[in-house]
Amino acid sequence: MPKIRHPPFVSHTTSCAFGTLEHERERKIPSSLPCNHIKRDELFVAQIYIMAIPTAFVAAALWVGLGAVLAGRHRRWVWLILLALPLSPLINLLVKEPIMAAVCDCLVQSGQMPPLCYWMVALLVPPLTEESIKLSPALFPPLSHWVKEKGGAALWMGLFLGLGFGLGEIGYFAWSIAQTARYSDYPWYCFTCFAGERLVVVPIHGILTAVAVLGISRGWRCGWSGYLTAVGLHALVNLGTLLLQMKLVSSTVGGLWIALPFIGLILLFASICRKNRSPDSGAERST
């Protein structure tokens, strides 16, 4: 059975997001599944870290800095980034990977190619789980009380929670790639596409969480609406890499798929900011 060949940033963005498993060769998992992690040589120093560390610093300086400037008096919520940093490793290791492990085990035992239901699970599990854990801090005191503050606090609280999740995800993905022997021969500069993709994904996480938390601030009905909207948009962003794994689009299309959702989400966030701009923020700009 031929092995799927993708550029590193596409293959691993999809594989990590869908909860890839380790030990493909030991467990005889069919290579057509997005389950391609294997142990690496312990002496190998993963080059991905050389690219991931500056990527995280640049993403933090760019997007956190821009968010703090735009937030005005709500920049006091920037500390929520620290609270959200460990959420990506937690949700991937404790929830997403076990779910996808169970699905892959079923397919291995049956000897079947990935059916449509598998790809649906792969498409829906990341958005459902990630959007849940990103907004979870806003559901418990004291944040649950602060979210309902007047003046648009919820929007910026959600943004900073999402940015923190995205920054933590850079570290998790770098670690995940470092565990994969198939990329052990890649020098650090081969992961430039990984860096570019992560710089785009970090603000996407921030905007999606802002939408969800803003809904929560308006009541449970709007909260569910905001959450499901974030899940749907998240699934749309992931769809390109999923279609690539299914060999339905080219590597170029799969890699560039994220551009249109990114532009659309930036415009959406700008529109929400205008609608939720408080009188205080306008006075603050005029002084």
N, C-alpha and C positions, 0 to 999 in steps of 0.2 A: 504494500500500500504506500503510495508516494507521500512524502512528508510535506506539509504546508510550509512554504518559504515566505517569510515576511520580513520587512525591515525591523530591526530591534525595537524601535520605539512603538511601532504598530503592534507587533506580536505581543510585547510585554505589557503594553497599556491594556490590551484586551485580556491577556491571560491573567494578569494580576487583578484587574477589575472584576473578573469573573471567578476569582478564587481558585487559581490553579493549584495543582497538587504536586507533591514531590515524588521522586522515585518512579518515573514513567517506565524506565527500562526494567527495573526490578519487578514491577507489578504487571508488565506486559500490557500496558494501556495502549490501545490503538493510537497511532501517531496522528490520525485525523482529528482527534479530540484536542481541545485547547488545554491539555494537561501535560506540560512538557518540562516540568522541573526535574532535575537530577542533581545528585550531589556533585560538588566541585572538589578539586584538589585542595587540601587544606593549606598548601603552601602558596596558592594563587592569591594575589592581591587584586581584588576586583577594581578594574579601571572605572567602573560606573561611578564610584564615589568621588573620583576626581572631577567628574562633571556634575554630580548631584549636589555637592556641597555649595559651590558657587551659584548654582541654579536656585537653591533655596534662599541664599542671601539676596540675590537679585530680585527674586519674586517677593520676598518680604519687604525689601526697600521700595520696590515699585508699587505694589498693590496695597500693602499696609500703609505706606506713606501717603499714597493718593487717597485711600479711604479716610485716613485721619484728617487730611486737609478738607475733603468734601464734607465730612461729618460735622465739622464745626464744634459746637459745645458737646456733641455726642461722642467726640473722640475719647471721652473718658472710658468708653466701653472697649477700648483697644486691648485691654488686659485679657479679654475673653479669648483672644488668640491662644494664649498659653493654656487655657483650660481645654481647648479643642485639639491641641497638638497630638495627644495620644489616641484620639478617637479612631483614626484610620487603622493603625495596627490592631486595635482591639476588635473592631468590627470585622476586619479581614481574617484574623487568626481564630477568633472565637465563634463567628457566625457564618461568614461567606464560604470560607474554605471547607468547613464540615458539611455544609449543604451541597456544595459542588462535589465533594468527595463521595457523598452518598449517591448522587446522580451518576457519577462516573463508575462507581462500583456496580450499579445496576446494569449499565451498558456493557461493562467488561464481562460480567457474568452471562449476559444474554448474547454477547458477541455481535451486537448490532452496530451499525453506523449510527451517528447521532441523529435521532428523529427530530421532528419539528418541535415537539414538546421540550426537548433538551435545550434547544436554542431559545425557546420562550423563557425557560427558567434562567438561562444565562443572561438574557436581556433584562429581566425584571428583578432578579435578586439584588444586583448592585444598587439600583436606584431606591428600592424599597428599604433596604437595610441602611444604606449610607445616609439617606435623607432623614431616616428615623433617628439615628444616633447623633447627627449634626444638630438637630433641634432639641434633643433630649434635655440638655442643660436648662433650656428655657421653660421646661415643664415643671420644674421643681423650685421651691423657695431657696433663696430669695429672688432668683432671676424671674420666676413666674410672676412676682409682684412688680418688678421693675419693667418687665415687658409691656405692662399695661399703662406705663407712664404716657401722659400726653406729650405731643411734640415730636413724634417720630422716633422715639428711642428704640422701638422694636426693630425697625428697618436696619439700623446700624448695629444693633446687638447681633442680629442674624448675619449681617455681612461679616463681622469680625469672627463669629463662630465658624462660618464657612471658610474664611481665609485660613484660619488656624488648622482646620481639617485638611485643606489642600496642601498646606506646608508640611504637615505631618505625613501626608500621603507621598510626598517626594521621598522622604526618608524610608517609608515602608517599601515603595516600589524599587528604590535603589538596593535595599537589602534583599528583596525578592530576586532581582536580576542577578545580584552577586552570588546567589545560591545556584545559579543555572550554568552548568558547564558548557552548554552550547555557545555561550558568549564569552568564554574565558580567553579567547584569542583576539577579541576586539579591543583596540586601543581606546583611550578615553575619548578622543575626538570623533569616534564613530557614534557616540551617543549625543551628538549635537541636536538631533531631531527629538530625542527624549527631552532635552532641556527646553527646546522651543515649545513642545507640546505641554510640558508641565507649567510653563509660564502662562499659557492660555487657560489651562484647567483650574489653576488656583482661583482666579477671579470668577470663573463659572461656578465653582463650589460656593463662593461667597454670595453671589447673586441668588442662586437657588435657595440657600438657607435664609437669605433676607426675605424672599417671597413667602417661605413657609412660616417664619416667625412673625412676620407682619400679619399673616392670616390669624395666627394664634392670638395676637393682641386684640383682635376684633371679635373674639368669641369662638366657641368650639366648632360651630358650623363653618365659619370662615377659616378656622384653623385646618379642618379637614380639606377644604377646598384649596388652601394654600399648599398643604402638604402634597396632595395629589397632583397639583400643578407642577410642583418641583419634581416629583417622581416622573411625570410624563416628559418634562423637558430634559431631565437627566437621561431617560431612556433614549430620547431622540439624539442626544449627544453621543451616546455609546453605540448607536445603531450602525454607524459607518464601520467601526472595527469589527462588529459582529458579522456584517455582510462580507467583510474581507475574510474572516475565518471560514465563512461558508462558501468562499470562492465565487461570490456573486458580483463583486466589484474588484477593480484593480487596486494595487498597492497605493497608487497615486490618489485615487478617489477615496480610499479608506483613510489615508493620512490627512487629506485636505477636508474631509467631511466636517471636522470640528469647526472650521472657519465660519460657516454661515450661522450655526447656533450661537457661536461666540459673539458675532456682530449683533444678532437679534437680541441676545440677553443684555448686552451693553445698552442698547436702545430701550429695552424694557425697563432696566434699572433707572435710566435717566428719566423716563416717563414717570415711574413711581416716585422718584425723588421730587419731581416738580409737584406732583399731586399731594405729597405728604410733607412739603416744606412748611415748617412752623413759622409763625410770625416772629419768633425770637431769632431764628436763623437769618431772616431778612434784615432785622435790625442789627444783628451782629455784623453782617457784611457791610452795612452802610456806615458803621462807625469806624 
